[in-house]
Structures are given as structure tokens and as C-alpha cells.
């Protein structure tokens, strides 16, 4: 093997090692935030089959799928920004996402991979609203009790729904119809429907109508 071929082989091996190390990071990050943040590693050496790893699959893509527009832009231009952080995005089913894309260069300064994080903000928005409401209650309604049975049940209800989704490495809204039906019936057996607002809370969490929740509970 001549020197040029030897250098090419060594470079390819170094690139592969770099991507394998990045894959460990992708898997670890995904498992840190189950059902909440999709983590995708793109191998930019093969843009037609770029997805090397995907954790918390929220977008419906698969290993071996093609690169995104950002990946193609980095392949075309080594000077393309290495990090694009916190930009608005959207999953195929319409859920809003906040994304960060990190380009990974080899020793020659060429992009060989990209690590992308897609945070499902539709899960966080109700939590943010709930926290805001709790703060407002504490400052504007001091004469009222700090906690009521209905408030406690609502929190427990939310936790139960999110825990069921987390067991399936997804979000409440992404559960299958059968999983949603089974979850609603379990919540009914556990007594959550005793709360006046339970049906609407469940409907909001699952992304269905209140009537659908009652149909599932039959």
C-alpha cells in the first residue's frame, strides 16, 4: 500500500472512531431525557443514509434515513456554523420543538457528523403554565389554602400520564390509540375521574377531545 492510500485509510479510520464516540454521547443524552428530547446523530459522509443513531424517536425517522438541510449545508460548506442553538422547529405531527445542531469536524476541518437535539416543548408548555399559576396563587390569593385535594389529584394525574408515556419512551400525545384507551381506563379504575376537571386534564395531556376521553373510559 502506497503512502497516499495508507493516509486515506488512516483518515477514514479516524473519522469512524470520531463518529463512534459521538454515538455514545447521542445515546447517553437520549436516555437522560426519555420521551422528551430526540437525539439524532448524522453521519455526513453518507448523506443519503446519514442517520447513524436516533434516541427518543419523536419524529418518526429511522436509522439509515437521509440528512436534513442543515447536514447538506455543512457538507457543502466547511465554514458553515458549527453550532446552531435553540432554533424553532416542528415535528411531523405538528408539535413544536426547540432544536440545537452541533457539527463535528475531523482533523482536516471537514464536517463528518452532526449531533442534533430536538426538544418537545409541547410537553414543557403545560408545566410552565402550571408553575406560573402556582406562583400567581401564592402572591395574589394569600387567603386561600396553599394546597387542595383537587390540586394534588391534578398533579398526581399528570405524573401518572407522563409516567405511562415514559415507559414507552414517548410523550403522552404520541401514545397509540390503544395505549391511550388503556391508560384512560386505568386512570378511571384508580379513581382519578372523581376530580371534576380530570377528563379535561387528561384530554389536554393526550391531545384528544374530552368526548374522546369519555369514549375511551367506556
C-alpha positions as CSV (number, residue, x, y, z in Angstrom):
1,X,0.0,0.0,0.0
2,X,1.5,3.4,-1.0
3,X,1.6,6.3,1.3
4,X,-1.4,8.1,-0.1
5,X,-3.6,5.0,0.3
6,X,-2.3,4.5,3.8
7,X,-3.1,8.1,4.7
8,X,-6.6,7.8,3.3
9,X,-7.2,4.6,5.2
10,X,-5.9,6.1,8.4
11,X,-8.1,9.2,7.9
12,X,-11.2,7.1,7.3
13,X,-10.5,5.1,10.4
14,X,-10.0,8.3,12.5
15,X,-13.4,9.6,11.1
16,X,-15.1,6.4,12.0
17,X,-13.7,6.5,15.5
18,X,-14.9,10.1,16.0
19,X,-18.4,9.1,14.9
20,X,-18.5,6.1,17.2
21,X,-17.5,8.3,20.1
22,X,-20.2,10.8,19.2
23,X,-22.7,7.9,19.1
24,X,-22.0,7.2,22.7
25,X,-22.9,10.8,23.5
26,X,-26.1,10.7,21.5
27,X,-27.3,7.5,23.3
28,X,-26.4,8.9,26.7
29,X,-28.2,12.2,26.1
30,X,-31.3,10.5,24.8
31,X,-31.5,8.1,27.7
32,X,-31.1,11.1,30.1
33,X,-34.3,12.7,28.8
34,X,-36.7,9.8,27.8
35,X,-39.8,10.9,25.9
36,X,-38.7,14.5,26.0
37,X,-35.7,15.1,23.8
38,X,-35.0,13.4,20.5
39,X,-31.2,13.0,19.9
40,X,-30.0,12.2,16.4
41,X,-26.5,11.5,15.1
42,X,-26.0,12.1,11.4
43,X,-23.0,10.6,9.5
44,X,-22.4,13.3,6.9
45,X,-20.0,11.0,5.0
46,X,-23.1,9.3,3.6
47,X,-25.9,12.0,3.3
48,X,-28.4,9.6,1.6
49,X,-28.2,7.3,4.6
50,X,-27.0,9.7,7.2
51,X,-28.9,8.8,10.4
52,X,-26.4,6.7,12.4
53,X,-28.3,6.7,15.7
54,X,-31.6,8.1,17.0
55,X,-32.8,8.1,20.6
56,X,-36.3,9.0,21.8
57,X,-37.7,8.9,18.3
58,X,-40.2,11.7,18.2
59,X,-40.0,12.5,14.5
60,X,-40.7,9.0,13.1
61,X,-37.3,8.9,11.3
62,X,-35.2,5.7,11.2
63,X,-31.5,4.7,11.2
64,X,-30.4,5.0,7.6
65,X,-32.6,7.9,6.6
66,X,-31.1,10.9,4.8
67,X,-29.5,14.0,6.1
68,X,-31.5,17.2,6.8
69,X,-31.0,20.5,5.1
70,X,-28.5,21.6,7.8
71,X,-26.5,18.5,7.2
72,X,-26.3,19.1,3.5
73,X,-25.3,22.7,4.1
74,X,-22.4,21.6,6.2
75,X,-21.3,19.1,3.6
76,X,-21.2,21.9,1.0
77,X,-19.6,24.5,3.2
78,X,-16.9,23.7,5.8
79,X,-17.3,27.3,7.1
80,X,-21.0,26.7,7.9
81,X,-21.6,27.4,11.6
82,X,-20.6,24.6,13.9
83,X,-23.4,25.2,16.4
84,X,-26.9,26.4,15.7
85,X,-28.6,26.6,19.0
86,X,-32.2,26.8,20.2
87,X,-33.9,27.4,16.9
88,X,-37.6,26.8,16.5
89,X,-38.6,23.5,14.7
90,X,-41.6,21.3,14.3
91,X,-42.2,17.5,14.4
92,X,-44.1,15.9,11.6
93,X,-47.3,15.7,13.7
94,X,-47.2,19.5,14.3
95,X,-45.8,19.5,17.8
96,X,-43.4,22.5,18.4
97,X,-39.8,21.7,19.1
98,X,-36.7,23.6,20.1
99,X,-33.6,22.3,18.3
100,X,-29.8,22.5,18.5
101,X,-27.5,21.2,15.8
102,X,-23.8,20.6,16.5
103,X,-21.5,20.0,13.6
104,X,-18.5,17.7,14.2
105,X,-15.3,18.2,12.1
106,X,-12.4,15.8,11.6
107,X,-8.7,16.8,11.9
108,X,-8.8,18.0,8.3
109,X,-11.5,20.5,9.1
110,X,-14.3,18.7,7.2
111,X,-17.7,18.0,8.7
112,X,-18.1,14.3,9.2
113,X,-21.1,14.2,11.6
114,X,-23.8,16.3,13.2
115,X,-25.4,15.8,16.6
116,X,-28.9,17.2,16.8
117,X,-31.2,17.6,19.8
118,X,-34.9,18.2,19.3
119,X,-36.8,19.1,22.5
120,X,-40.5,18.6,22.6
121,X,-41.7,21.9,24.0
122,X,-45.3,20.8,23.8
123,X,-44.6,18.7,26.9
124,X,-43.0,21.6,28.8
125,X,-45.5,24.3,28.0
126,X,-48.2,22.9,30.3
127,X,-45.6,22.5,33.0
128,X,-44.5,26.1,32.6
129,X,-48.2,27.3,32.7
130,X,-48.8,25.2,35.8
131,X,-45.8,26.7,37.6
132,X,-46.9,30.2,36.6
133,X,-50.3,29.5,38.1
134,X,-48.9,28.2,41.3
135,X,-46.8,31.4,41.7
136,X,-49.8,33.5,41.0
137,X,-51.8,31.7,43.6
138,X,-49.1,32.3,46.2
139,X,-48.9,36.0,45.6
140,X,-52.4,37.0,44.6
141,X,-54.7,34.8,46.7
142,X,-53.0,34.6,50.1
143,X,-56.3,33.9,51.9
144,X,-56.8,30.6,50.1
145,X,-55.3,27.3,51.2
146,X,-51.8,26.6,49.8
147,X,-53.0,23.2,48.6
148,X,-56.3,21.5,48.0
149,X,-57.2,17.9,47.3
150,X,-58.1,18.8,43.7
151,X,-54.7,20.4,43.1
152,X,-53.0,17.3,44.5
153,X,-55.0,15.0,42.3
154,X,-54.3,17.0,39.2
155,X,-50.5,16.8,39.9
156,X,-50.8,13.1,40.5
157,X,-52.9,12.7,37.4
158,X,-50.3,14.4,35.3
159,X,-47.5,12.3,36.8
160,X,-49.4,9.1,36.1
161,X,-50.0,10.0,32.4
162,X,-46.4,11.1,31.9
163,X,-45.0,8.0,33.6
164,X,-47.1,5.8,31.3
165,X,-45.7,7.6,28.3
166,X,-42.1,7.4,29.6
167,X,-42.4,3.7,30.0
168,X,-42.9,3.6,26.2
169,X,-40.1,6.2,25.6
170,X,-42.5,8.6,24.1
171,X,-44.8,11.5,25.1
172,X,-48.5,11.3,26.1
173,X,-49.6,12.8,22.8
174,X,-47.6,10.3,20.9
175,X,-49.1,7.2,22.5
176,X,-51.0,4.9,20.2
177,X,-54.8,5.0,20.3
178,X,-54.9,1.6,22.1
179,X,-52.3,2.8,24.7
180,X,-54.3,6.0,25.3
181,X,-57.5,3.9,25.7
182,X,-55.8,1.5,28.2
183,X,-54.3,4.5,30.1
184,X,-57.7,6.2,30.4
185,X,-59.3,3.0,31.7
186,X,-56.6,2.5,34.2
187,X,-56.9,6.1,35.4
188,X,-60.7,5.5,35.8
189,X,-60.0,2.4,37.9
190,X,-57.6,4.3,40.1
191,X,-60.2,6.9,40.9
192,X,-58.8,9.9,39.1
193,X,-62.2,10.6,37.4
194,X,-63.6,11.6,40.8
195,X,-62.0,15.0,40.2
196,X,-64.3,17.4,38.4
197,X,-61.6,18.5,35.9
198,X,-59.9,15.2,35.4
199,X,-61.4,14.4,31.9
200,X,-60.4,17.8,30.5
201,X,-56.9,17.5,32.0
202,X,-56.5,14.0,30.5
203,X,-57.7,15.3,27.2
204,X,-55.2,18.1,27.2
205,X,-52.3,15.8,28.1
206,X,-53.2,13.2,25.4
207,X,-54.1,15.7,22.7
208,X,-57.7,14.4,22.3
209,X,-61.1,15.8,22.9
210,X,-62.9,15.5,26.2
211,X,-65.6,13.4,24.4
212,X,-62.9,11.0,23.2
213,X,-61.7,10.6,26.8
214,X,-65.2,9.6,27.9
215,X,-65.4,7.2,25.0
216,X,-62.1,5.6,26.0
217,X,-63.4,5.2,29.5
218,X,-66.4,3.1,28.4
